Amino acid sequence: MLNNMAQFTQTIQQNGGGHILYFSNCEGEYVANAADYIVTGIKNGHHIVFVENDRIILKIAEKLFRRLTVQELKRIQFINNFDFYFSNGNFHPVTIFNHFFDTLDPYYEQGLSLRLWGHVEWGPQNEIERTLESFEREVDQLMPDMEVIAVCAYESDRLSYKLKKELMKCHGYLMTDHYALLIPEMELASAVEDAMDWTPEK
């Protein structure tokens, strides 16, 4: 579990927001980090839009019920990630972006600050790696104007080395189940190696 979530996200917020890539290897650690991300956001006055599968949403919610008040819980919007990413029957970036803006526009119209989290999953689909690369590049281009903290979460073992490397080119921060860091362009290659090979100390 990441021990400095509050400090990590506060630093990003002070820098005007940021785009975080999360490679996860352990569901239990993932759930704990997701709950921490939500709680630190709520305690700092943010609203949360959290895109996740129903099974994991239930596990995260169990942790949140013990840490947040009823009023605080109302500032979280959970969205099923299948409905979000596959409303068109496949992973179709144009449809996803339409859904994305439809979801976020009411928050911006009310001047509310946001934190976002999307667990990206997909089914069988031709050229999915190329589609994911294109999608993440477009998301990254939106980030400076949105001034939000946004996490794009992936199960590490579903990604090829090549795809991990490409995804890290369009995110400013890397998070795993146990650590988080800034990804300067000059450190890209070594950061990919760390993300793929790192294992927690015994």
C-alpha positions as CSV (number, residue, x, y, z in Angstrom):
1,M,0.0,0.0,0.0
2,L,1.2,3.5,-0.8
3,N,2.0,5.3,2.5
4,N,2.2,8.9,1.3
5,M,-1.0,9.3,-0.8
6,A,-2.0,12.5,0.9
7,Q,1.4,14.1,0.3
8,F,1.7,12.7,-3.3
9,T,-1.7,14.0,-4.4
10,Q,-1.3,17.4,-2.6
11,T,1.9,18.0,-4.5
12,I,0.2,17.3,-7.8
13,Q,-2.7,19.5,-6.8
14,Q,-0.3,22.4,-6.0
15,N,1.2,21.9,-9.5
16,G,-2.2,22.5,-11.1
17,G,-3.3,18.8,-11.4
18,G,-1.7,15.8,-13.2
19,H,-2.2,12.6,-15.1
20,I,-1.2,9.5,-13.1
21,L,-0.6,6.1,-14.6
22,Y,-1.2,3.2,-12.1
23,F,0.2,-0.3,-12.8
24,S,-1.3,-2.7,-10.2
25,N,-0.3,-6.2,-9.4
26,C,-2.4,-6.9,-6.3
27,E,-6.1,-6.3,-6.0
28,G,-6.0,-5.9,-2.2
29,E,-3.4,-3.2,-2.4
30,Y,-5.2,-1.6,-5.3
31,V,-8.4,-1.4,-3.3
32,A,-6.6,0.2,-0.3
33,N,-4.9,2.8,-2.5
34,A,-8.1,3.6,-4.3
35,A,-9.9,4.2,-0.9
36,D,-7.0,6.4,0.3
37,Y,-7.2,8.4,-2.9
38,I,-10.9,9.0,-2.5
39,V,-10.6,9.9,1.3
40,T,-7.7,12.3,0.8
41,G,-9.7,14.0,-2.0
42,I,-12.9,14.3,0.0
43,K,-11.0,15.7,3.0
44,N,-9.5,18.3,0.7
45,G,-12.9,19.4,-0.6
46,H,-13.0,17.6,-3.9
47,H,-15.7,15.7,-5.6
48,I,-14.8,12.2,-6.9
49,V,-15.7,10.6,-10.2
50,F,-14.6,6.9,-9.9
51,V,-14.9,4.6,-12.9
52,E,-14.6,0.9,-11.8
53,N,-16.1,-2.5,-12.1
54,D,-19.0,-3.3,-9.7
55,R,-17.1,-6.1,-7.8
56,I,-14.2,-3.8,-6.9
57,I,-16.6,-0.8,-6.2
58,L,-18.2,-2.9,-3.4
59,K,-14.8,-3.6,-1.8
60,I,-13.8,0.1,-1.9
61,A,-17.2,1.1,-0.5
62,E,-16.7,-1.2,2.5
63,K,-13.6,0.8,3.4
64,L,-15.2,4.2,2.7
65,F,-18.2,3.5,4.9
66,R,-15.8,3.3,7.9
67,R,-13.9,6.5,7.1
68,L,-16.4,9.0,5.6
69,T,-19.7,10.6,6.8
70,V,-22.9,10.2,4.9
71,Q,-22.5,13.8,3.6
72,E,-19.0,13.1,2.4
73,L,-20.0,9.9,0.7
74,K,-22.5,11.9,-1.4
75,R,-19.6,13.6,-3.1
76,I,-18.5,10.4,-4.8
77,Q,-19.9,9.3,-8.1
78,F,-19.2,5.7,-8.9
79,I,-19.6,4.6,-12.6
80,N,-19.5,1.1,-13.9
81,N,-16.4,0.9,-16.1
82,F,-18.0,-1.5,-18.6
83,D,-20.8,1.1,-19.2
84,F,-18.3,3.9,-19.4
85,Y,-15.7,2.3,-21.8
86,F,-18.0,-0.1,-23.7
87,S,-21.3,1.7,-24.2
88,N,-20.7,1.4,-27.9
89,G,-20.0,-2.3,-27.7
90,N,-16.2,-1.9,-27.9
91,F,-13.5,0.4,-26.7
92,H,-14.3,3.3,-28.9
93,P,-12.4,6.6,-27.9
94,V,-14.9,9.0,-29.5
95,T,-17.8,7.5,-27.6
96,I,-15.8,7.4,-24.4
97,F,-14.9,11.1,-24.7
98,N,-18.6,12.0,-25.3
99,H,-19.5,10.1,-22.1
100,F,-16.6,11.6,-20.3
101,F,-17.6,15.2,-21.0
102,D,-21.3,14.5,-20.4
103,T,-20.3,13.2,-16.9
104,L,-17.9,16.1,-16.0
105,D,-19.7,19.1,-17.4
106,P,-22.2,19.4,-14.5
107,Y,-19.3,19.6,-12.1
108,Y,-17.5,22.3,-14.0
109,E,-20.8,24.3,-14.5
110,Q,-21.1,24.4,-10.7
111,G,-17.4,25.3,-10.2
112,L,-16.7,22.1,-8.2
113,S,-13.1,20.7,-7.9
114,L,-12.7,17.2,-9.1
115,R,-10.6,14.1,-8.8
116,L,-10.9,11.3,-11.4
117,W,-10.1,7.6,-11.4
118,G,-10.6,5.2,-14.3
119,H,-9.9,1.5,-14.1
120,V,-9.3,0.7,-17.8
121,E,-10.5,-2.8,-18.8
122,W,-11.3,-4.2,-22.2
123,G,-12.5,-7.4,-23.9
124,P,-11.3,-9.1,-27.1
125,Q,-10.7,-6.4,-29.7
126,N,-8.4,-6.0,-32.7
127,E,-5.5,-3.6,-32.3
128,I,-6.5,-2.7,-28.8
129,E,-3.0,-1.6,-27.8
130,R,-2.9,1.0,-30.6
131,T,-6.4,2.1,-29.5
132,L,-5.3,2.5,-25.9
133,E,-2.2,4.4,-26.8
134,S,-4.3,6.8,-28.9
135,F,-6.9,7.2,-26.2
136,E,-4.3,8.0,-23.5
137,R,-2.5,10.5,-25.7
138,E,-5.8,12.4,-26.2
139,V,-6.6,12.3,-22.5
140,D,-3.1,13.7,-21.7
141,Q,-3.7,16.6,-24.0
142,L,-6.8,17.5,-22.1
143,M,-5.2,17.5,-18.7
144,P,-3.6,21.0,-18.6
145,D,-6.9,22.7,-19.2
146,M,-8.9,20.6,-16.8
147,E,-6.7,21.2,-13.7
148,V,-7.6,17.9,-12.1
149,I,-5.9,14.9,-10.7
150,A,-6.7,11.9,-12.9
151,V,-5.6,8.3,-12.4
152,C,-5.6,5.8,-15.3
153,A,-5.4,2.4,-13.6
154,Y,-4.4,-0.8,-15.4
155,E,-3.7,-4.4,-14.3
156,S,0.0,-4.7,-14.9
157,D,0.0,-8.3,-16.2
158,R,-2.5,-7.4,-19.0
159,L,0.0,-5.0,-20.5
160,S,2.9,-5.7,-22.8
161,Y,6.3,-4.1,-22.2
162,K,5.8,-2.0,-25.4
163,L,2.4,-0.8,-24.2
164,K,3.7,0.1,-20.8
165,K,6.5,2.1,-22.3
166,E,4.0,4.0,-24.6
167,L,1.6,4.7,-21.8
168,M,4.3,6.2,-19.7
169,K,5.1,8.7,-22.4
170,C,1.7,10.3,-21.9
171,H,1.5,10.5,-18.1
172,G,3.4,12.7,-15.8
173,Y,3.3,10.4,-12.8
174,L,3.7,6.7,-12.1
175,M,2.0,4.8,-9.3
176,T,2.2,1.2,-8.4
177,D,0.8,-0.7,-5.4
178,H,3.6,0.5,-3.2
179,Y,5.2,3.7,-4.6
180,A,4.6,6.8,-6.6
181,L,7.0,9.1,-8.5
182,L,7.3,11.8,-11.1
183,I,8.2,10.6,-14.6
184,P,10.6,13.1,-16.2
185,E,11.1,12.3,-19.9
186,M,14.8,11.6,-19.4
187,E,14.0,8.9,-16.8
188,L,11.4,7.2,-18.8
189,A,13.3,4.0,-19.7
190,S,14.5,3.3,-16.2
191,A,11.0,4.0,-14.7
192,V,9.5,1.4,-17.1
193,E,12.1,-1.1,-16.0
194,D,11.3,-0.4,-12.3
195,A,7.5,-0.7,-12.8
196,M,7.9,-4.0,-14.6
197,D,10.5,-5.6,-12.3
198,W,9.8,-4.1,-8.9
199,T,8.7,-6.4,-6.1
200,P,8.0,-5.4,-2.5
201,E,10.8,-6.1,0.0
202,K,10.1,-9.0,2.3
